[in-house]
Amino acid sequence: MLQRRSISQRAVDSLTARYGGARFVFFDLETTGLSPRGCRIIEIAALRVGEGAKPCGEFQALIRIDQRLPGFITRLTGITDAMLEDGDAIEDALPRFAEFAGDLPLVAYNVNFDMGFLRAEAQRLRMQVKNLPMCALAVARKRVPGLPNYKLKTVARHLGVDHDQTHRALDDCYMGLQVYAELMRR
């Protein structure tokens, strides 16, 4: 179970100075399914985010896997087996992502899902993910009660965030960041 920790302003200031103004990393994954036990990451994207929720760096990698993509994943994401053939091996992409994120807090929409996959892949590579996880979905449930559901697209529409959800990691990072920034203003 994830520990709920808060980060002090002093720590935020230190991280901000170290990462060129970044205060946190908003990230998203695309995967072959819902369980990190049998499914794999096929795309990682992230935005380093500075003051005022302004992106100050981006990361994106398609991940080559050793299995065919399920048809429903291709229909959902538009990612094909051919696109992944030229992708990075997870052994290369995950360390690059870790370097990009450094020790900044990691924010995602439904962070438990994404962190489960990150931790499973990291464990396979004998790495650890120690970043503080923060959940934009939890913030949405708290700050915008009463929605029929809390899918990213639903919350975005409710908040007036103009962006189509493509189920491609980088596009969804930008949409998720806009939603998170709007939620934090409430």
Backbone torsions as a table, in degrees:
resi	resn	phi	psi	omega
1	MET	NA	138.3	-179.9
2	LEU	-70.6	139.3	175.2
3	GLN	-82.1	139.6	175.8
4	ARG	-92.2	115.2	179.2
5	ARG	-128.8	152.5	174.3
6	SER	-109.4	162.8	-178.1
7	ILE	-117.7	131.4	-176.5
8	SER	-74.2	158.8	177.6
9	GLN	-61.6	-35.6	178.6
10	ARG	-61.6	-42.6	178.3
11	ALA	-66.3	-41.0	177.6
12	VAL	-59.8	-46.3	179.9
13	ASP	-60.9	-40.4	179.4
14	SER	-65.0	-45.9	178.5
15	LEU	-63.9	-41.4	179.8
16	THR	-59.3	-45.0	179.3
17	ALA	-64.5	-41.6	-176.5
18	ARG	-70.0	-32.9	-174.6
19	TYR	-110.7	37.9	172.4
20	GLY	57.9	41.8	177.9
21	GLY	96.2	-8.2	-178.8
22	ALA	-73.7	140.4	178.2
23	ARG	-109.2	-27.5	177.9
24	PHE	-161.0	173.2	176.5
25	VAL	-119.6	124.6	173.3
26	PHE	-96.3	126.6	-175.9
27	PHE	-134.6	162.4	177.6
28	ASP	-149.1	149.8	177.1
29	LEU	-123.3	151.1	163.8
30	GLU	-114.2	141.3	-173.1
31	THR	-134.7	171.3	178.8
32	THR	-83.3	-5.0	-179.5
33	GLY	178.8	-159.3	-170.8
34	LEU	-100.5	-13.5	-175.4
35	SER	-116.0	126.2	177.8
36	PRO	-67.4	-10.7	179.0
37	ARG	-70.6	-41.9	-177.2
38	GLY	-119.7	-6.3	-176.8
39	CYS	-108.0	164.1	-174.6
40	ARG	-126.8	158.0	173.1
41	ILE	-77.1	134.0	176.0
42	ILE	-116.1	-12.6	176.2
43	GLU	-156.1	137.4	174.9
44	ILE	-124.5	133.1	173.4
45	ALA	-140.6	152.2	-178.8
46	ALA	-156.6	152.9	174.6
47	LEU	-124.2	127.0	167.0
48	ARG	-76.9	132.3	-172.7
49	VAL	-121.7	129.4	179.4
50	GLY	-103.4	-166.0	-179.1
51	GLU	-57.4	142.7	-179.7
52	GLY	73.7	18.3	-180.0
53	ALA	58.6	34.1	179.0
54	LYS	-95.0	125.1	176.2
55	PRO	-62.9	136.7	178.2
56	CYS	-129.8	24.8	176.0
57	GLY	167.6	148.9	177.8
58	GLU	-138.4	154.1	-179.1
59	PHE	-135.3	138.5	175.1
60	GLN	-152.8	137.2	176.6
61	ALA	-150.6	129.9	167.1
62	LEU	-84.1	142.7	-174.1
63	ILE	-114.0	123.6	176.2
64	ARG	-72.3	134.2	178.5
65	ILE	-125.7	165.5	-175.8
66	ASP	-101.2	32.0	177.9
67	GLN	-148.5	162.7	177.3
68	ARG	-77.9	146.7	177.0
69	LEU	-72.3	139.3	171.4
70	PRO	-62.8	142.6	-178.2
71	GLY	-56.6	-37.7	-178.4
72	PHE	-67.0	-27.9	177.8
73	ILE	-72.3	-41.9	176.0
74	THR	-62.0	-42.7	178.3
75	ARG	-64.7	-39.1	-178.2
76	LEU	-71.0	-45.7	-171.1
77	THR	-100.7	-23.9	-172.5
78	GLY	81.6	-1.1	178.2
79	ILE	-79.8	131.6	-178.0
80	THR	-114.3	165.1	175.3
81	ASP	-58.2	-39.7	-179.7
82	ALA	-62.2	-38.1	178.8
83	MET	-64.9	-37.0	-177.6
84	LEU	-75.5	-23.4	179.5
85	GLU	-56.2	-35.7	178.9
86	ASP	-93.8	5.3	-179.0
87	GLY	-72.4	173.3	177.7
88	ASP	-82.4	150.5	169.4
89	ALA	-70.7	146.7	179.2
90	ILE	-59.2	-29.8	179.3
91	GLU	-63.4	-24.6	176.5
92	ASP	-94.4	-42.2	-173.7
93	ALA	-71.3	-42.0	-175.8
94	LEU	-65.9	-44.1	175.1
95	PRO	-61.8	-34.7	177.3
96	ARG	-67.4	-40.1	176.0
97	PHE	-62.9	-44.3	179.8
98	ALA	-60.4	-40.3	177.7
99	GLU	-65.9	-41.8	178.3
100	PHE	-60.2	-45.0	-177.0
101	ALA	-76.5	-28.6	-176.8
102	GLY	55.6	-135.8	177.9
103	ASP	-108.6	22.4	175.4
104	LEU	-68.6	151.4	173.3
105	PRO	-60.3	145.9	178.7
106	LEU	-106.4	121.4	178.9
107	VAL	-111.3	136.4	175.5
108	ALA	-147.2	160.5	173.7
109	TYR	-87.4	110.0	-169.6
110	ASN	72.4	61.8	-174.0
111	VAL	-60.5	-30.8	-179.8
112	ASN	-61.3	-39.4	177.7
113	PHE	-61.9	-54.5	-176.2
114	ASP	-65.5	-41.8	179.4
115	MET	-65.7	-33.4	176.4
116	GLY	-59.0	-45.1	178.2
117	PHE	-68.9	-43.6	179.1
118	LEU	-59.3	-46.4	-178.4
119	ARG	-66.1	-38.9	179.0
120	ALA	-63.4	-45.9	178.5
121	GLU	-66.8	-40.7	178.8
122	ALA	-61.3	-42.2	179.1
123	GLN	-61.6	-41.5	177.6
124	ARG	-59.9	-32.0	-178.1
125	LEU	-96.0	7.8	-178.5
126	ARG	58.7	40.6	175.3
127	MET	-114.1	168.2	174.7
128	GLN	-128.7	145.0	173.2
129	VAL	-107.9	110.8	-176.0
130	LYS	-109.3	0.2	-177.7
131	ASN	-63.0	146.2	174.9
132	LEU	-67.7	120.5	177.6
133	PRO	-87.7	141.2	177.8
134	MET	-133.2	136.7	-171.5
135	CYS	-109.6	114.6	177.1
136	ALA	-68.1	-32.1	177.6
137	LEU	-63.3	-44.0	178.3
138	ALA	-61.1	-39.2	177.9
139	VAL	-64.0	-42.5	179.5
140	ALA	-61.1	-45.7	-179.7
141	ARG	-61.2	-35.3	-178.6
142	LYS	-78.0	-42.3	-171.5
143	ARG	-92.8	-15.1	179.5
144	VAL	-132.4	70.0	-178.1
145	PRO	-69.6	155.2	171.1
146	GLY	89.2	7.7	176.8
147	LEU	-73.9	154.6	179.6
148	PRO	-65.5	-29.8	173.5
149	ASN	-157.2	172.3	-176.8
150	TYR	-120.5	32.0	172.1
151	LYS	-61.8	148.6	-178.6
152	LEU	-54.0	-43.9	-178.8
153	LYS	-62.3	-40.7	179.6
154	THR	-64.8	-46.5	-179.2
155	VAL	-66.1	-40.8	178.5
156	ALA	-60.0	-46.4	179.9
157	ARG	-60.8	-45.0	-179.9
158	HIS	-60.7	-37.5	-178.1
159	LEU	-85.3	-5.2	-179.2
160	GLY	78.3	21.7	177.3
161	VAL	-80.5	118.9	-175.5
162	ASP	-91.6	95.6	179.7
163	HIS	-166.4	132.2	177.3
164	ASP	-83.7	137.9	176.7
165	GLN	-82.9	118.5	-176.1
166	THR	-100.3	-11.7	-171.7
167	HIS	59.0	32.1	165.2
168	ARG	-111.6	136.1	-166.7
169	ALA	-57.9	-46.7	-176.0
170	LEU	-68.6	-43.4	176.3
171	ASP	-58.8	-42.8	-179.7
172	ASP	-69.5	-28.3	173.2
173	CYS	-62.4	-46.9	180.0
174	TYR	-62.9	-43.4	178.8
175	MET	-65.6	-46.2	179.7
176	GLY	-61.5	-39.7	178.5
177	LEU	-64.7	-42.3	178.1
178	GLN	-61.4	-42.6	178.1
179	VAL	-63.1	-47.8	-178.8
180	TYR	-60.8	-44.1	179.3
181	ALA	-62.4	-42.3	178.3
182	GLU	-64.9	-41.6	178.3
183	LEU	-62.1	-39.6	-177.8
184	MET	-70.0	-19.1	176.6
185	ARG	-78.4	-15.7	-175.9
186	ARG	-84.7	NA	NA
